[in-house]
Every structure is written in structure tokens, then in C-alpha cells.
Amino acid sequence: MPSLIKKEKVLYPDLSFKTCGICFSVHNQLGRFRSEKSYADAIEQLLKENNIRYKREFILAPSFAGESGRRNVVDFLIEDKIILEIKASPLVSRKEYYQIQRYLQASELELGILVNFRSKYLHPKRILNTRLH
């Protein structure tokens, strides 16, 4: 009997796995009470060591006429494929989800990863561009 469960394709499995692995490594090394900049510095170092191309604090082009510059600044753009947004906050809300959706739609990229380093245990959230999926 054929399976009735539709198997979803995971976007950029190797790259997203490596990116999340770097985040886990940084969380293990620095703990949960540092600033976002501290985590970003450590992530940047590991991206370099792993020869992963990235852009840090990358400014997306305006997504509509009249949008001011620097409105959409992503923490990391990984290999021009994945937006990595890092937080160091007690809670991550829908606001952060909507922020990544805005970034994905403005850039026309498919995948974002949201990581909150303040959590006791790291739970990277994969977020797909709702306009493309």
C-alpha cells in the first residue's frame, strides 16, 4: 500500500545543518547570558573557520517604492540562501517570526532560521517564505 503521507523536501539540508551546528557550538561555548553581538561574533568566527560564505548585518534592497534604507537588516545571509536571525531575549514572539517573513519576502529567499540564544536549550526554528511555499 503506498504511503499517504507526503514527504516534504527539506531546503538546503547540508547548509542548514551546518549553520544550526555552528549555533549549537556557540551556545555550548558562550552559554545563554551574552549579548546578541557576542553570539554574532562567535558565529562569524565559526563561519570563517568552516569556509561558509556569509554576509553579516546585510542590508536588503527596498522591497517597495518609498521604503527607507536600512529597514531590513539581516544578522547573517548564509551562502546567499539562508537568512540567519539571532536573538538573545527571554521570549521570542510572533513579532520575530513576522520580521523573518518580511526579510524572506523582501529578499525573495526561501529559508530563514531563527535562533534564540537566551533559551536554556537551543531550538533553531526553520521558517519558510510563505509567498514561495
CORTANOR-V624630 format. One record per helix or strand of 2 or more residues. SS is the DSSP state (helix for helix, strand for strand). FROM is the first residue (numbers start at 1). TO is the last residue. Records with the same first field share a line. If there is no record, write none. Layout:
SS = FROM-TO + FROM-TO
This chain:
helix = 13-30 + 36-49 + 94-107
strand = 54-59 + 73-78 + 82-87 + 111-116 + 125-128
